[in-house]
């Protein structure tokens, strides 16, 4: 399938505004509205020692002498009885703290008196220690305080809201804090009407969590803090219990609204897993203040099963010119979900600072991230320079890369883009409306969602056409730099196919983008599809070059702030390049190349970022079916999509979770194939290292060289990077019988010019331990082991090694042998600056043959340099493709088998694989060897045909491109529709074990048609090219195609 043209998505029918009326939302919500009796949700324990304490406090206050003795009794009595501070405070605080607070209140009264203005009477009391905190301050209802008392407790305009940062965000079952906060019933004094807001943060004493049996649910009483159990009413326990059960079965937040009978109060209860968000509590205050609501009470409870529950008691602000709470509470409820994803949003500020509504602010944030990556920062000057310079020249290529990096760093910074967004709030609102009119879900029986400021905003803001909006941008903004930033928002709007932005519950915001906007100057090959995911503590991309595509998900970790900034700038480019490289490697399998990258913020939990990333993308892959939780989205793409994810840096142990989570989310048809690299015993994965999948393709190239040149393996000398502790290194040792003279791995350098003891190497390989464990008694007199931690070591030759790590890092450049097989090591270990070291003073290369098993071990320029010196070299994308072939066939098994069949045939029983599994693995191994041998011979023949005029590296790249192009042409053709050809090809392309078990007809019914087309096309394209070569003619294909339906076998 090809990407639909991403023209202007259709605007919604004008009648859609009628569906946005508050009455519509109200009626829909009434059906599921929870009602509770007008009773307190918590009881306030009576402090029996209060009178006795008050007498002692009175003595303490009097003894300090700050308040005239005749006024002490009245001040203490007012503090204890008239302010409305509940007994929690008096029971928890010491006499000394209470005395200080009373004196502070009296001092504030005197200060206000000197200003002759009772409104200037302000209170700001606090006590913070390792066991919790108390804050008491004057607080006008319904307003986010941006300066003065209480401004640091939960304010959104400061960098670190104190309560969130110091207590709530870092809570764990072992170190958690609960919060009670309420507005006092009484006024500060007889002459001042201000009320107090009181916060009480206390350390929880949680019981040890014991997970319930499989058929049981968690009893809230077994995971609760004792103080909470003492205070919570039975009704509150029942509400929280249901919230807890829902949180345990969902990944995102659970949000419920309760109407209090006989009043206009609404109670908003939110449950989520600890650590799932940050700065959320303070963001919620700003949210309900935006709708002129104020909180009478708020509670945050923590539970030892890792769940947090927030409860807000909300009331309408008297006399406010705002939508009634009966309507606005549902906006608050929906927008709390967006805040959960992005609570720390620089564009969501208090009304007093001119902040946007939540959804507008979230849109601004997403556009901000988009602009950082996609404002065209190179321009025509770079294009002219690119045309003048020769990119194949390493010096010119380095100059271009430096210029590109400087353009990216200096033209559009995060700060400059943010300044533009803040400078034009009205244009951002218009751009948001343009986005909302295309992407919010239309009102139906399942939907109760409205864009922020829905009825009012969209009725008062006339939506502009794309042309009108662009014209307004151009006329309003005269600075070219600023215009380009705002234009990027419009580009963003026009290229979003679908988004979970309006999904009622989510953990991150995700967008499926059409990649048409990518400038060809920077991204010459256009991807098929893009996903863009933004979370509170990460951002990520997923790029694929064909509809059916597979590739790993990489966590890009940052060592420090500077490194994070670099990673941030280069994230998309890294993702694009990785996906493009993967596309070249995936040349003879159905899946094209894909890659995902996730950039966690500094200090973020990497696994949690991965989980949010996956969940947010699943939102766009599975149609929502649950009103109020996961609803249907506007889908301008209009076709089902499946992604196939694999392990990469930092995510190898997360593939099981992703597959199981997809199943929990309802992806019954494809959860088994959603990820590769799953554990074998638990989820039927096919581990590459256990079965030597990648090594088997490498071996075909090594053996192919030996056979073509008539070499005896036992006489061939070899140098290897990647030791017996690694996948490729251990399997290369176990599969080979050569004379290995050196192995370099993470632990050090092991060398022996007479050949390392084969039995000892095999022992290490079976144990999966590095060369530092080699038995030194098995070395000859000229052999040695230099560990990375060694210093001042003398080699048998007399050479002094000063530093073991430095020696290891350059060791691959010092040895000579017949063949070099890199099976591990740093990317670009051999590059333009050091490749000359692999050629001796007489111009003779250190190695006659190189089979690049490790990804990107040599740069392209280094490969071509060595081939000019007559080195027989096979590059990584050809040699190590066994792993991607294995993963491809793991995907096929997941798509082909029903869940019951998959469990019975692929998942181990009592730790043992089934006969089917073992047979299927053998099929996979045979397919890897078959594909690798076929490609080897194709490259060898082509090189010989041209008498060595073209490097094997270049032939390999051309072969990949030719195969990919032919596969794309075949997918677009009608050859697949020829039933005899289709059946003939599919019977050979699908492993025999699977065909025998399920039957070809059943397989053709089960496999998605796009996948079948990709499998058919990849098989035909690869077998044709491998047989006839990269310059095959259309006549050759005619002869080849006649055999497809019959018994043709390569």
Secondary structure, DSSP 8 states (H G I E B T S, - for coil): -------------TTHHHHTSHHHHHHHHHTT-EEE-SS-SB-----TTHHHHHHHHHHHHHHH-SS-HHHHHHHHHIIIIIS---HHHHHHS-HHHHHHHHHHHHHHHHHHHHTT-GGG---EEEEEETTEEEEEEE--TT----SSTTTTTS-SSSS--HHIIIIITT-BTTB-EEEEEEE-SS-SSSS----EEEEEEEE----------TT----GGGSS-HHHHHHB-HHHHHHHHHHHHHHHH-SS-EEEEEEETTSS-EEEEEEEETTS-SSHHHHHHHHHHHTTEEEEEEEEEEETTTEEEEEEEEEE-TT--S--HHHHHHHHHHHHHHHHH--S-TT---GGGT---HHHHHHHHHHHHHHHHHS--SHHHHHHHHHHS-TTSHHHHHHHHHHHHHHHHHSS-HHHHHHHHHHTHHHHHHHHHHHHHHHS----TT-----TTHHHHHHHS----HHHHHHHHHHH---HHHHHHHHHHHHHHHTEEEESTT-SS-SSEEEEE-GGGS-TTT-SS--SEEEEEEETTEEEEEEESSSSEEEEEEE---SSHHHHHHHHHHHHHHHHHHHHHHHHH-SSSS-EEEEEEEEE-TT--HHHHHHHHHHHHHHTTS---BTTTB-----SS-S----EEEE-TTTGGGHHHHHHHHHHTT-TTTHHHHBSS--HHHH----HHHHTHHHHHHHHHHHHHHHHHT--GGG-EEEEES-TTSHHHHHHHHH--SEEEEEEETTEEEE-TT---HHHHHHHHHHT--GGG--GGGS-TT-EEEETT-EEEE-TTS-EEEEHHHHHHHGGGT--EEEEEE-S--TTSB-TTTGGGGB-TTS-BSEEEEE--STTSB-HHHHHHHHHTT-EEE-HHHHTTHHHHHHHHHHHHHHHS-HHHHHHHTS-BTTB--HHHHHHHHHHHHHHHHHHHHHHHHHHHHHHHTTT-S-HHHHHHHHHHHHHHHHHHHHHSSGGG-HHHHHHHHHHHS-HHHHHHH-HHHHHHHS-HHHHHHHHHHHHHHHHHHHH-TT--HHHHHHHHHTTTTT---
